[in-house]
Amino acid sequence: MNPTPPELSILKMLWRDGAKSVGEIHAELGEELNWSRSSTRKTIERMVGKEMLSINDLHGLNIYRANLKKVPTLAGLIQTFAKSVLGLEGPLPVSNLVKSEILTEAELSELEAYLLAEAERTETEA
């Protein structure tokens, strides 16, 4: 499942920071996304409905955590971009992502493995 750009912003924050409340998410992203608090809350509720996020109660406060794993989600987005925007078949070289601020070296290696496996699966199906 490929998240929308606002959903991806929320996921990136939760991947980085762990669990957060709507208020914490809105405080960090509301201005960037030009959203009201209710827009943030509604998007988070939709993400829970899509099973992108999980919700837990902590002392009467709803706390949200990413259900989607970071590397497989980013791999899917990269594959979609490479194929639909750039017209590329096969994996995009991970070396292009070395300066990414959201991926560690270990995550880059994992991402490369996902992209190569997907390319092999696609070739097998063709």
NORVEN-V537920 format. One record per residue. RES is the residue in one letter. PHI is phi as a letter, one per 20 degrees, with the letter a starting at -180 (* if undefined). BURIAL is # if it has 16 or more other C-alpha atoms within 10 Angstrom, else .. Layout:
res: (RES/RES)
phi: (PHI/PHI)
burial: (BURIAL/BURIAL)
This chain:
res: (M/N/P/T/P/P/E/L/S/I/L/K/M/L/W/R/D/G/A/K/S/V/G/E/I/H/A/E/L/G/E/E/L/N/W/S/R/S/S/T/R/K/T/I/E/R/M/V/G/K/E/M/L/S/I/N/D/L/H/G/L/N/I/Y/R/A/N/L/K/K/V/P/T/L/A/G/L/I/Q/T/F/A/K/S/V/L/G/L/E/G/P/L/P/V/S/N/L/V/K/S/E/I/L/T/E/A/E/L/S/E/L/E/A/Y/L/L/A/E/A/E/R/T/E/T/E/A)
phi: (*/e/f/f/g/f/f/f/g/f/f/g/f/f/f/f/d/n/f/b/e/g/g/f/f/f/g/e/d/g/f/g/e/l/d/e/g/f/f/f/f/f/f/f/f/f/f/f/f/e/m/f/c/d/c/c/e/c/l/n/d/f/d/d/c/f/e/f/f/f/f/f/f/f/f/f/f/f/f/f/f/f/f/e/e/e/m/e/d/n/f/f/g/f/g/f/d/g/e/f/e/d/d/e/f/f/f/f/f/f/f/f/f/f/f/f/f/f/f/f/f/f/f/f/f/f)
burial: (././#/./././#/./#/#/#/./#/#/#/./././#/#/#/#/#/./#/#/././#/#/././././././#/././#/#/././#/#/./#/#/./././#/#/#/#/./././././././#/#/#/#/#/#/./#/#/./#/#/#/#/#/#/#/././#/./././././././#/#/#/././././././././././#/././././#/./#/#/#/#/#/#/#/./#/#/././././././.)
